[in-house]
Amino acid sequence: MAAVYKKKYPIPMPDDAEIIDRRGKKLARWTNGKGQERTAEVLDDGRVQFVSDYWYIRYTDASGKMRRQSTGCRDKRTAEKVLADILSNVEKVKAGVMSQSEVAAVGHLDTPLDKHIKDYLADLAVKMIRGRRVSPKHIRHVRKELGRVVRECDFKTLRDIDRQALQRWMDKLARTPREPDDPDSHPLSARTINMHRSAVAAFCNWCVADGRLIANPLAGLPKAEESGPARKRRALTEDEIARLLKAAQERPLRDALTIRRGKNKGKLLAKVNCEERQRLERVGRERTLVYKFMILTGLRRGEVASLTVGALCLDETNPYVRIEGKHAKSGRAATLPLRGDLADDLCKHVDRLVGGGKAAPDTPLFDIDWRNLLRTFNLDLAAAGIPKRDAQGRTVDVHCLRHTFATLLARNGVSPSVAQKLMRHSDIRLTMNTYTHLHLADTANAVAALPTI
């Protein structure tokens, strides 16, 4: 039989309890660990009868099983309403109007979205994709994107998530400048808007898989039109490569030697002890090698960060580096050749890494601050006199080193199919149209190479 009740159970008499008499009943009064005053009936055996703060319910479900659960309510009438709703759903299941899974989903509809999102992020944190866990960085991005959508669309519960509301929000973002008072401000890019859309859609798909929703309320929501690349990148010229590598080599020590204030401001007169000078020179060498490695292999930043000493095969006739599938963006393992001078540089680097001894295979190949690499790269660009953005609006960032690799391959006559394989692209159009940046001079040289007729 269905009922609403409070749990009662005996507990030991608290040490600081005061025994009082109220209406002929012996009661104990004490202050709990939270500073709250509690009162309970004293039992014949000297213990006290503790009564729960919340109301519980007891009922028989559609399968005939007795269920007991907390309502989370302190008010009896509210708890009775919870029980009435549950009994109504039980009758609907018995009548075939609803399924048990639908009833279970209904129970989640009014739970605050914050709790669902917290559970979703916790599930993401232990999820394995292609043999590796979802990165903390990705989880931070998802939390930020979900938080923004929920806040700006005023979604409080799963029941509130609405396709039309999200569509209106996406349209507004596409029209409204990020800084309305700034005449040079632009709306969010279509790609960024779609990242927010994907975050919410993935969350809803998880809710469906976890039985919290019957169907995804965002099904059929179109993506924002991405008519062009979110960012126009360019490849570095050979002169810029040389300047960048020189700046990366010299800047750590140069910055330490530079006077920042006073009459000698800007001069290289600061005192740096021998040990610190050697450390800064080592930092410059390693950073230069990282840039050179990325330019001559086309590996992405995350892929390079994952490399260990054991990934290098430098003693072979044709030295190479191995990328494990779990670290590659495509999820497929790959073997990439290393140019002779780069292999020599890596061999010296590994020797310095372990002081001439033998390095363990799992030793990280490079010891740099990967999280701040973009900031470091931008400072090196400035030191090299390379503009971050050119007159055509094209930008230079760390990923442009991969573009530089593809462009150098094309300029040096490497066939498109070989370039595609080295870039590890599934579509040759991505290699040739997005990553290869050829100018009129390059194509003019190709035409000039044609035979005389």
C-alpha positions in Angstrom: 0.0 0.0 0.0 1.3 3.5 -0.9 2.3 5.7 2.0 4.2 8.8 2.9 6.4 8.5 6.0 9.6 9.7 7.7 12.3 7.3 8.6 12.8 6.6 12.3 15.8 4.8 13.8 17.6 4.7 17.1 21.0 6.4 17.5 23.3 6.6 20.6 22.7 9.4 23.0 24.9 12.4 22.0 27.5 13.2 24.6 26.4 16.8 25.1 22.6 16.0 25.0 20.4 17.7 27.6 17.4 15.7 28.9 14.2 17.7 29.0 10.6 16.9 29.7 7.9 18.0 27.3 4.2 17.1 27.6 5.1 14.1 29.7 7.7 12.8 27.2 11.4 12.6 27.9 13.4 14.3 25.1 17.1 14.8 24.4 18.2 18.2 23.0 21.7 18.8 21.5 23.6 20.7 18.9 24.9 18.7 15.9 28.2 19.2 14.0 26.6 21.8 11.7 25.6 24.0 14.7 21.9 23.0 14.4 19.8 22.3 17.4 18.2 18.8 17.3 15.5 17.3 19.6 14.6 13.6 19.7 12.6 11.2 21.9 14.6 9.2 24.5 13.9 5.5 24.2 13.8 3.0 27.1 17.2 1.6 26.4 18.8 5.1 26.7 19.2 5.8 23.0 17.3 8.5 21.1 14.8 8.1 18.3 16.1 9.9 15.3 13.6 11.1 12.7 14.7 12.0 9.2 14.3 15.6 7.9 12.9 14.4 4.6 9.7 12.5 3.7 9.9 9.1 2.1 7.4 7.2 0.0 6.4 3.6 -0.4 4.5 2.3 -3.4 4.1 -0.7 -5.7 5.4 -0.2 -9.2 3.9 -1.5 -12.5 5.8 -4.8 -12.2 4.4 -5.5 -8.7 7.6 -4.7 -6.8 7.6 -2.6 -3.6 9.6 0.6 -4.0 10.9 2.9 -1.3 12.6 6.2 -2.0 13.2 9.7 -0.6 11.2 12.5 -2.1 13.7 15.1 -1.1 10.8 17.1 0.4 10.6 18.5 3.9 6.9 19.4 3.5 4.4 16.5 3.7 2.0 17.9 1.2 4.7 18.3 -1.4 5.8 14.7 -0.7 2.2 13.5 -1.2 2.1 15.3 -4.6 5.3 13.5 -5.6 3.7 10.1 -4.6 0.5 11.0 -6.5 2.5 11.7 -9.7 4.4 8.4 -9.4 1.2 6.5 -8.8 -0.3 8.2 -11.9 2.6 7.0 -14.0 2.4 3.5 -12.6 -1.3 3.4 -13.8 -0.3 4.7 -17.3 2.3 1.9 -17.6 -0.2 -0.7 -16.5 -2.6 0.6 -19.1 0.0 0.6 -21.9 -0.1 4.4 -22.3 3.5 4.8 -21.4 6.6 2.5 -21.3 8.8 2.1 -18.2 11.6 3.9 -20.0 9.4 6.8 -20.7 8.4 6.9 -17.0 12.1 6.8 -16.0 12.8 9.7 -18.4 9.9 11.8 -17.0 11.5 11.5 -13.6 14.6 13.4 -14.9 12.8 16.2 -16.7 12.6 18.6 -13.8 16.0 17.8 -12.3 18.2 21.0 -12.5 20.3 20.9 -15.7 23.4 21.6 -13.6 23.2 18.1 -12.1 22.8 16.4 -15.5 25.7 18.4 -16.9 27.9 17.5 -13.9 27.0 13.8 -14.5 27.8 14.1 -18.2 31.2 15.7 -17.6 32.0 13.1 -15.1 31.2 10.4 -17.7 33.3 12.2 -20.3 36.3 12.2 -17.9 36.4 8.4 -17.9 35.4 7.9 -21.5 38.0 6.2 -23.8 38.2 7.2 -27.5 40.6 5.4 -29.8 42.4 4.0 -26.7 42.9 7.3 -24.8 40.8 9.3 -22.4 39.1 12.6 -23.3 41.5 15.4 -22.6 40.9 17.8 -19.7 41.1 20.6 -22.2 38.2 19.2 -24.2 36.1 18.8 -21.0 36.8 22.4 -20.1 35.7 23.6 -23.5 32.5 21.5 -23.3 31.7 22.8 -19.8 32.2 26.4 -21.0 30.1 25.9 -24.2 27.2 24.1 -22.3 27.3 26.7 -19.6 26.9 29.6 -22.1 24.0 28.0 -24.0 22.2 27.0 -20.8 22.7 30.5 -19.4 21.8 32.6 -22.4 18.9 30.4 -23.6 17.6 30.3 -20.0 17.4 26.5 -19.9 16.8 25.4 -16.3 15.8 21.7 -16.8 15.8 19.1 -19.6 12.2 20.0 -20.2 13.3 23.5 -21.2 15.6 22.5 -23.9 14.0 23.6 -27.2 15.2 23.4 -30.8 13.5 26.7 -31.8 15.0 28.5 -28.8 18.5 27.3 -29.6 18.0 28.2 -33.3 17.0 31.8 -32.4 20.0 32.0 -30.1 22.4 30.8 -32.9 20.8 33.3 -35.4 21.3 36.1 -32.9 25.0 35.2 -32.4 25.5 35.2 -36.2 24.1 38.7 -36.4 25.3 40.4 -33.3 28.9 41.8 -32.9 30.7 40.3 -29.9 31.4 43.9 -28.7 28.4 46.0 -29.7 30.1 49.3 -28.8 33.2 48.4 -30.9 32.7 49.3 -34.6 35.4 46.8 -35.6 33.9 44.0 -33.7 32.4 41.0 -35.6 29.9 38.3 -34.7 31.0 34.9 -33.7 32.2 32.7 -36.6 29.9 30.0 -37.9 32.4 27.4 -36.7 32.3 28.7 -33.1 28.5 28.8 -33.1 28.5 25.2 -34.4 30.8 24.1 -31.7 28.3 25.3 -29.1 25.5 23.6 -31.0 27.5 20.3 -31.1 28.2 20.5 -27.4 24.5 20.7 -26.6 23.5 18.1 -29.1 26.1 15.6 -27.8 24.9 16.3 -24.2 21.3 15.5 -25.3 22.4 12.3 -27.1 24.1 11.2 -23.9 20.8 11.9 -22.0 18.9 9.7 -24.4 21.5 6.9 -24.1 21.4 7.2 -20.3 17.6 7.1 -20.2 17.2 10.7 -19.1 15.4 11.7 -22.4 13.2 9.7 -24.7 14.5 11.5 -27.8 16.9 14.3 -28.6 14.9 17.6 -28.6 17.5 19.1 -30.9 17.1 16.6 -33.7 16.9 18.3 -37.1 18.6 21.5 -35.8 20.7 22.7 -38.8 24.3 23.9 -38.4 25.3 27.4 -39.1 26.6 27.8 -42.6 30.4 27.6 -42.7 31.1 29.2 -46.1 34.8 29.4 -45.6 37.7 28.5 -43.3 37.3 30.0 -39.8 40.9 31.3 -40.0 43.0 32.1 -43.0 46.5 30.8 -42.4 49.6 31.1 -44.5 52.8 29.2 -44.8 56.1 30.8 -43.8 58.7 31.7 -46.4 62.2 30.2 -46.3 63.5 33.5 -45.1 60.9 33.7 -42.3 61.7 30.1 -41.3 65.4 31.1 -40.8 64.5 34.2 -38.9 62.0 32.3 -36.7 64.5 29.6 -35.8 67.2 32.3 -35.0 64.8 34.2 -32.8 63.7 31.0 -30.9 67.3 30.2 -30.3 68.4 33.6 -29.0 65.3 35.1 -27.3 65.4 33.2 -24.0 68.9 34.5 -23.1 68.3 37.8 -24.9 65.2 38.5 -22.8 67.1 37.7 -19.6 70.0 40.0 -20.5 67.7 42.9 -21.5 67.4 45.8 -19.0 63.7 46.7 -18.7 63.9 50.2 -17.1 66.2 53.0 -16.3 68.8 54.7 -18.5 70.1 51.4 -19.9 66.6 50.2 -20.9 66.7 47.9 -23.9 70.4 47.2 -23.5 71.8 43.7 -23.0 73.5 44.4 -19.7 71.6 42.4 -17.1 73.6 40.0 -15.0 73.0 36.3 -15.7 75.0 33.7 -13.9 76.7 30.9 -15.8 74.3 28.2 -14.7 71.2 30.2 -15.7 72.8 31.2 -19.0 73.3 27.6 -19.9 69.7 26.8 -19.0 68.4 29.6 -21.2 70.6 28.5 -24.1 69.3 24.9 -23.6 65.7 26.3 -23.7 66.4 28.1 -26.9 68.0 25.1 -28.6 65.1 22.8 -27.7 62.5 25.3 -28.8 64.3 25.8 -32.1 64.4 22.0 -32.6 60.6 21.7 -31.9 59.9 24.3 -34.6 62.2 22.7 -37.0 60.8 19.2 -36.2 57.2 20.5 -36.9 58.2 22.2 -40.1 60.0 19.1 -41.5 57.5 16.5 -40.4 54.2 18.3 -40.5 53.1 16.8 -37.2 50.5 18.7 -35.2 51.3 20.2 -31.8 49.4 17.6 -29.8 51.1 14.8 -31.8 54.6 16.2 -31.1 53.7 16.7 -27.4 52.9 13.0 -27.2 56.2 11.8 -28.6 58.7 9.9 -26.4 62.3 8.9 -27.1 61.1 5.4 -28.0 59.2 6.8 -31.0 62.4 7.7 -32.7 64.4 5.3 -34.9 67.6 7.2 -35.7 70.0 4.3 -36.3 68.2 3.1 -39.5 69.5 3.9 -43.0 66.4 6.0 -43.4 65.6 7.4 -39.9 62.0 7.8 -39.0 59.5 8.7 -36.2 56.5 6.6 -35.2 53.1 8.1 -34.2 50.8 5.9 -32.2 47.2 5.7 -33.3 45.9 6.9 -30.0 47.9 10.1 -30.3 47.2 10.8 -34.0 44.2 12.9 -35.0 43.1 10.3 -37.5 43.4 7.5 -34.9 45.7 5.6 -37.2 49.4 4.9 -36.5 51.9 6.3 -38.9 55.6 6.2 -39.7 57.2 9.5 -41.0 60.7 9.8 -42.5 63.2 12.2 -40.9 65.6 14.3 -43.0 69.3 13.5 -42.2 70.1 16.8 -40.6 67.0 16.7 -38.4 67.9 13.1 -37.4 71.4 14.3 -36.4 69.9 17.2 -34.3 67.5 14.8 -32.6 70.4 12.4 -31.8 72.3 15.2 -30.1 69.2 16.4 -28.3 68.5 12.9 -26.9 72.2 12.7 -25.7 71.8 16.0 -23.9 68.5 14.9 -22.5 70.0 12.1 -20.5 73.5 13.4 -20.1 75.1 11.0 -22.4 73.4 7.9 -20.9 70.7 5.8 -22.3 67.2 7.3 -22.2 64.2 5.2 -21.2 61.8 4.7 -24.1 59.0 6.4 -22.3 61.0 9.6 -21.7 59.2 12.6 -23.2 61.1 13.7 -26.3 60.6 17.5 -25.6 60.4 19.2 -22.3 58.6 22.5 -23.0 55.4 24.2 -21.8 52.9 22.9 -24.4 50.0 24.8 -22.9 51.7 28.2 -23.5 53.3 27.3 -26.8 51.1 29.6 -28.8 52.1 32.6 -26.5 55.7 31.6 -26.8 55.4 31.3 -30.6 53.8 34.7 -30.9 56.7 36.3 -28.9 59.2 34.5 -31.2 57.4 35.8 -34.3 57.6 39.3 -32.9 61.3 38.9 -32.2 61.9 37.6 -35.7 60.0 40.6 -37.2 57.3 38.3 -38.7 53.8 40.0 -38.7 51.1 37.9 -37.0 48.6 39.0 -39.7 49.6 40.1 -43.3 48.0 42.6 -45.6 45.6 39.9 -47.0 44.3 39.1 -43.5 46.1 35.8 -43.3 47.5 34.8 -39.8 50.5 32.8 -38.6 50.2 30.4 -35.6 51.7 27.2 -34.5 49.6 25.1 -36.9 51.0 27.2 -39.8 54.2 25.1 -39.4 52.2 22.2 -40.8 51.0 24.4 -43.7 54.6 25.3 -44.2 55.5 21.6 -44.5 52.9 21.0 -47.2 53.8 24.1 -49.1 57.6 23.3 -49.1 56.7 19.8 -50.4 54.8 21.3 -53.3 57.4 23.9 -54.1 60.1 21.2 -54.3 58.2 19.1 -56.8 56.8 16.4 -54.5 53.8 14.7 -56.1 50.4 15.5 -54.6 49.8 11.8 -53.8 53.1 11.6 -51.8 52.3 14.9 -50.1 48.9 13.6 -49.1 50.5 10.5 -47.6 53.1 12.6 -45.6 50.3 14.9 -44.4 48.2 11.9 -43.5 45.1 13.3 -45.1 42.2 11.1 -46.2 41.3 13.6 -49.0 43.9 15.0 -51.4 41.8 18.2 -51.7 42.5 19.1 -48.1 46.3 18.7 -48.8 46.3 20.8 -52.0 43.6 23.4 -51.3 43.8 24.1 -47.6 47.4 23.3 -46.6 49.4 24.1 -49.8 49.9 27.9 -50.4 51.5 28.6 -53.8 51.9 32.1 -55.2 52.1 33.3 -58.8 55.9 33.0 -58.8 55.6 29.3 -58.0 53.1 28.6 -60.8 55.1 30.9 -63.2 58.2 28.8 -62.5 56.3 25.7 -63.3 55.1 27.1 -66.6 58.7 28.3 -67.4 59.9 24.7 -66.9 57.8 23.4 -69.8 59.7 22.4 -72.9 60.2 24.8 -75.8 57.9 24.0 -78.8 
